[in-house]
C-alpha cells in the first residue's frame, strides 16, 4: 500500500510535467487552430535558455523561480517572433500548412541549438532544496515532485482565470468562435493571435526550464516532448485546458503503476490509452465537437483535370525517368528508386488527405506493414518476390480496413492522432516481437532474386509506383472519387442523396493503406532490409511533408512533393553538415513563397 | 511542372556527378564512414574529432602503403535504412576502399549486412552488439569496441565479490540493453549461483520515466543494481535515485557510466562507489594516453572523450590492417586484417582471427566525486582479450 501511494504521487508529479508542456499547445490550438509542431522546440529552447540563466544564478528557490519566469518570457518572445514572421502569413493557407511550416522550424532549431550550446547534455547543478526529499509513510519522496504536483493545478487555475476573468481572455474566446465577427467589432485580431501564441510558447519555455532539476537539457527533448504533448492535448479534448490536465493525470498515473506490472509497457502505453479514449470518446475527455471557426481559410481541395501542358510535362518526366538508368550511376539510381517509392507513398496519403479529407499522422504504419508482410514470408517461408509483393498491399489493406472502421468516424486532428496511435502500436509490435520481426535489429537480407538487379528493381518500382499513382488518380475521377469528395465537402447533403459517407471514407482509407503497403513491400526489396524505423513517427511526418510541400489540392502535388523532398534531402545530406538547418529553411521558404504547394506554381 | 523536371535533373546531376578529382600518381586510400552525427552528437562529435586527428597523424607520418588516407563522412540520422543507402553511395559512387562507422547496434548490423552483400570490408567502431562478430559475424566484418559480452564480463568479477544476493536491473529497451543484461545475468550466476534477479526495468531509450522507474526498483528492495542506461536517461535516473535514496546502502554496477560523455553531465550528483566501465581521462598517466590527450587538446582545445578514443583507434586499426594486408583489395583485407596489431591511446590491440573482434579494452573502476565533478578511481585497464570467452565457445557462437 505504501509503495502504491508513492507510485501514485510519482504519477501525479509526472502528470504535472506533462500538463505544463501540453497546456501551451492546447491554448495555441484552441484559439489559432495551428497544429504547432515546433512546440517541442520551444520546450527545448526553454530548457537551454533556462540552463544558461540558472547556472549563472545563486541556487536559492527565489532565484530558481525568477530564472524559470525569465526563460518563459524569452521563449514567449521567440514564439511571438515566430508567429509574426511566419505563421501570420499563412493563416489563410490550406489546412495543416502551418504544420509543414513549423516542421521546418523544428529542423532549423535542432541545428541552431546544437551550434549554440554544443552537443553535450547540459545539467543544472541542484541547490540543496532541490535535492531534498520528504518522508511519506517511511519512503523518501522528492520535495520538487511535490512542488510540481501543486504547480499543475495552480497553472491550470491561472490560465482558467485569464480566459474567463479578463477582457483579453473574453476577446480570445470570442475570436476562437468567430474570427470575422470579432474583427468586425474592431478588435485587432492579429495582435490577439500573437499574444496567444506568445503565451503558449512561454508556457512551453517555462515547462522546459522546470524540467531542469530532474533532467538535462539535451538535443532529443524536442521530439519527445512534442509527441507527449500532442497525446495529452488530444486525449483531453482539443483546446480544453482542464481536459489536458485530466489527460496528463490519467497518463502519469497509468505509467507509474504500469511500470511495475509490465516494465516494457512504457514503450506504447500512452498511445494505447489515446486509442482507447478516442474510440470511446471521439472528442477526447472534455472536448466539444469542433465547429469550423468562421473566417477560417477555404481549405477545400478541388480536383481539376490536368491541363494539356501539365500532361505533357508529366510525360516528359516519365520519359526522363525511363531513360535515366542508362545514363546515371548506381547511387543516383538508388535515389531514383527511392523517389519512385516515395511517390506512391505520398500519393496514397493524398487520397486520404485531399479528396478524402482525412489527414493522417500515422501513414507509415501501412508502409511498414507492407514492408514486414513482404519480408517475413520471404525469410520464413522462402516465398518468391512477386508473391511477397502481392501479399504486401493485401496485408496492409486488410489491417487498414479493420483500423479504418474505428478511425473514419472521427474528424480532423483527432482522426489524425488516432492514426498516429495505431502507427505507434504497430511500431511497438515490430519493435518488441523480436522472435518474429527481429526487434530493433530488423529483418536483414531481404534481397530480390538474382534476375532482379538494381536496374530491374528500379523499373519494377517505377512501373508499380507510377502505375499505382495513376490508378489512384483514375479512381478519383471516377464516380467513386466524386462521391468521396461530396462526402468530404458536405456530409449531410451527400447522405441526403443516398451516399454512404462512412463507407466511402473507409474505402478511401483502405485503398490508401493498401497502396502505401505496396510502396513498403517495394522498399523492403530495394533496401534488402526492414526496420521498425520505417513505422516511426518521423517516417509518417515525411509522408505529410511530401504531400503538403507539393500541394494537397492537385493530384500532381504529392508526386512533385515526393520528388522534391527526396531529392532535396539526399542532396543536402551529402552537401552539408547543417543539412537539417538548410532543409528546414527551404521548407519554410517554400511555404512562404507558395503556400498552396509547389504544384500551385504551375497554376499561377 | 517545369520545376519538377528541373529539380529532378538538378538533383540527379548533383548526385551523379563524380565529386572527386583524383590526384595524379598515387591515389589516396578512401575510408567511407557512416554514423549518427545528428542523432547522437554527444558521442559522435568527439568521435569525429578523433577520426580527423588520427587521419592527420597517419598522413603526416607518410600515410599507409605510401598512400594518403582520405576520410568521407556521412550522417545516417540514426536510421539504419539511410545508413545502408549512404553506404551504397560511398561504395558505388565514391569508390571507397573500406567502410567504417556505426553507433547504434541496429545501424551497425545493417551496415555489416550491406558489407557482406557487397563483399566490402566494414570496420565497426562503436556498436556494441555481440551479433556483429558472433551470431551474424562474417568474413568482411570487424568490430573495435569491447562488446556487450565483454563489458559485462569486465564488471562481473567485482559484482561477484559483492555480498549482494538480490539484484535488480535497469536497461534501455533495445539490443544493447537487453543483451548486456542477458550476459551479466548469465556470467554472474555462473560465479554466484546464490544470486537471484528480482526486477528488470526496461525504459524506452531516451524516454525514461525516471521517477516511476526508481520507485519501482525501490519497491523491489534489491541489494544491488545493474544499470545499463546512458546519456539523458542516465542523468534523469541518477537524479531521481539520489533524491529518493535508491543508491544508499546498495551496490551499483553500471556499464559505460565512467565514459566522460556520460559521467560529465552528472556533475556534482555523480553517485560514489559505482563499479563502472569508462575512461578516466583526468587520471591516466601512461605515455600513450598522455600523448593522445596532448595532441587532442592542442587540436581541439578540449579534453578527449571516449568517442575520441574510438575514432582515433578506428583509424589506427584500419591503417594497421591495410598495412598488414599489403593492399586495399577487399578479399586481401578480409584475410589480412586478422592478426594485425595496432597502437591505440589505451595501448596495443590486435584484430582477432577467430571472430574479427579487436582486443581493445577499457577501464574498469569506481566512481567518485572530486571538486564537484565525477571521476573514476581505483581504476585498472582491462585488456579486451581477457574479457572474451574461450575459443571453443566463440566457435559455437559464430556460425560463419
HADDOCK unambig.tbl for C-alpha pairs under 7 A between the chains (distance, minus, plus):
assign (segid A and resid 3 and name CA) (segid B and resid 219 and name CA) 6.21 0.50 0.50
assign (segid A and resid 7 and name CA) (segid B and resid 212 and name CA) 6.56 0.50 0.50
assign (segid A and resid 7 and name CA) (segid B and resid 215 and name CA) 6.53 0.50 0.50
assign (segid A and resid 10 and name CA) (segid B and resid 211 and name CA) 6.03 0.50 0.50
assign (segid A and resid 10 and name CA) (segid B and resid 212 and name CA) 6.11 0.50 0.50
assign (segid A and resid 119 and name CA) (segid B and resid 41 and name CA) 5.21 0.50 0.50
assign (segid A and resid 119 and name CA) (segid B and resid 42 and name CA) 4.72 0.50 0.50
assign (segid A and resid 120 and name CA) (segid B and resid 42 and name CA) 4.79 0.50 0.50
assign (segid A and resid 121 and name CA) (segid B and resid 232 and name CA) 6.91 0.50 0.50
assign (segid A and resid 121 and name CA) (segid B and resid 265 and name CA) 6.12 0.50 0.50
assign (segid A and resid 122 and name CA) (segid B and resid 265 and name CA) 6.19 0.50 0.50
assign (segid A and resid 123 and name CA) (segid B and resid 265 and name CA) 5.71 0.50 0.50
assign (segid A and resid 125 and name CA) (segid B and resid 268 and name CA) 6.96 0.50 0.50
assign (segid A and resid 131 and name CA) (segid B and resid 243 and name CA) 5.45 0.50 0.50
assign (segid A and resid 132 and name CA) (segid B and resid 243 and name CA) 6.19 0.50 0.50
assign (segid A and resid 133 and name CA) (segid B and resid 243 and name CA) 6.09 0.50 0.50
assign (segid A and resid 133 and name CA) (segid B and resid 244 and name CA) 6.76 0.50 0.50
assign (segid A and resid 140 and name CA) (segid B and resid 244 and name CA) 5.17 0.50 0.50
assign (segid A and resid 141 and name CA) (segid B and resid 244 and name CA) 5.82 0.50 0.50
assign (segid A and resid 142 and name CA) (segid B and resid 243 and name CA) 5.80 0.50 0.50
assign (segid A and resid 142 and name CA) (segid B and resid 244 and name CA) 6.31 0.50 0.50
assign (segid A and resid 214 and name CA) (segid B and resid 236 and name CA) 5.76 0.50 0.50
assign (segid A and resid 214 and name CA) (segid B and resid 239 and name CA) 5.96 0.50 0.50
assign (segid A and resid 214 and name CA) (segid B and resid 240 and name CA) 6.79 0.50 0.50
assign (segid A and resid 215 and name CA) (segid B and resid 235 and name CA) 6.24 0.50 0.50
assign (segid A and resid 215 and name CA) (segid B and resid 236 and name CA) 4.77 0.50 0.50
assign (segid A and resid 216 and name CA) (segid B and resid 232 and name CA) 6.29 0.50 0.50
assign (segid A and resid 216 and name CA) (segid B and resid 235 and name CA) 6.66 0.50 0.50
assign (segid A and resid 218 and name CA) (segid B and resid 232 and name CA) 6.95 0.50 0.50
assign (segid A and resid 256 and name CA) (segid B and resid 212 and name CA) 4.86 0.50 0.50
assign (segid A and resid 259 and name CA) (segid B and resid 212 and name CA) 6.93 0.50 0.50
assign (segid A and resid 259 and name CA) (segid B and resid 213 and name CA) 6.94 0.50 0.50
assign (segid A and resid 260 and name CA) (segid B and resid 216 and name CA) 5.66 0.50 0.50
assign (segid A and resid 263 and name CA) (segid B and resid 201 and name CA) 5.38 0.50 0.50
assign (segid A and resid 263 and name CA) (segid B and resid 202 and name CA) 5.67 0.50 0.50
assign (segid A and resid 264 and name CA) (segid B and resid 202 and name CA) 5.56 0.50 0.50
assign (segid A and resid 264 and name CA) (segid B and resid 203 and name CA) 6.63 0.50 0.50
assign (segid A and resid 266 and name CA) (segid B and resid 203 and name CA) 6.58 0.50 0.50
assign (segid A and resid 266 and name CA) (segid B and resid 204 and name CA) 6.58 0.50 0.50
assign (segid A and resid 267 and name CA) (segid B and resid 204 and name CA) 5.60 0.50 0.50
assign (segid A and resid 310 and name CA) (segid B and resid 1 and name CA) 6.23 0.50 0.50
assign (segid A and resid 313 and name CA) (segid B and resid 1 and name CA) 5.97 0.50 0.50
assign (segid A and resid 313 and name CA) (segid B and resid 2 and name CA) 6.80 0.50 0.50
assign (segid A and resid 317 and name CA) (segid B and resid 5 and name CA) 6.07 0.50 0.50
assign (segid A and resid 328 and name CA) (segid B and resid 16 and name CA) 5.96 0.50 0.50
assign (segid A and resid 329 and name CA) (segid B and resid 16 and name CA) 5.86 0.50 0.50
assign (segid A and resid 329 and name CA) (segid B and resid 93 and name CA) 6.98 0.50 0.50
assign (segid A and resid 330 and name CA) (segid B and resid 92 and name CA) 6.18 0.50 0.50
assign (segid A and resid 331 and name CA) (segid B and resid 88 and name CA) 6.31 0.50 0.50
assign (segid A and resid 331 and name CA) (segid B and resid 89 and name CA) 5.01 0.50 0.50
assign (segid A and resid 331 and name CA) (segid B and resid 92 and name CA) 6.38 0.50 0.50
assign (segid A and resid 331 and name CA) (segid B and resid 93 and name CA) 6.30 0.50 0.50
assign (segid A and resid 332 and name CA) (segid B and resid 12 and name CA) 6.18 0.50 0.50
assign (segid A and resid 332 and name CA) (segid B and resid 15 and name CA) 5.66 0.50 0.50
assign (segid A and resid 332 and name CA) (segid B and resid 16 and name CA) 5.64 0.50 0.50
assign (segid A and resid 440 and name CA) (segid B and resid 106 and name CA) 6.27 0.50 0.50
assign (segid A and resid 440 and name CA) (segid B and resid 174 and name CA) 6.43 0.50 0.50
assign (segid A and resid 440 and name CA) (segid B and resid 175 and name CA) 6.94 0.50 0.50
assign (segid A and resid 441 and name CA) (segid B and resid 106 and name CA) 4.51 0.50 0.50
assign (segid A and resid 444 and name CA) (segid B and resid 113 and name CA) 6.92 0.50 0.50
assign (segid A and resid 533 and name CA) (segid B and resid 79 and name CA) 6.67 0.50 0.50
assign (segid A and resid 560 and name CA) (segid B and resid 4 and name CA) 6.06 0.50 0.50
assign (segid A and resid 563 and name CA) (segid B and resid 8 and name CA) 6.94 0.50 0.50
assign (segid A and resid 564 and name CA) (segid B and resid 7 and name CA) 6.69 0.50 0.50
assign (segid A and resid 567 and name CA) (segid B and resid 11 and name CA) 5.60 0.50 0.50
assign (segid A and resid 571 and name CA) (segid B and resid 11 and name CA) 6.67 0.50 0.50
assign (segid A and resid 571 and name CA) (segid B and resid 14 and name CA) 6.98 0.50 0.50
assign (segid A and resid 571 and name CA) (segid B and resid 15 and name CA) 6.77 0.50 0.50
assign (segid A and resid 599 and name CA) (segid B and resid 1 and name CA) 6.91 0.50 0.50
assign (segid A and resid 602 and name CA) (segid B and resid 1 and name CA) 5.94 0.50 0.50
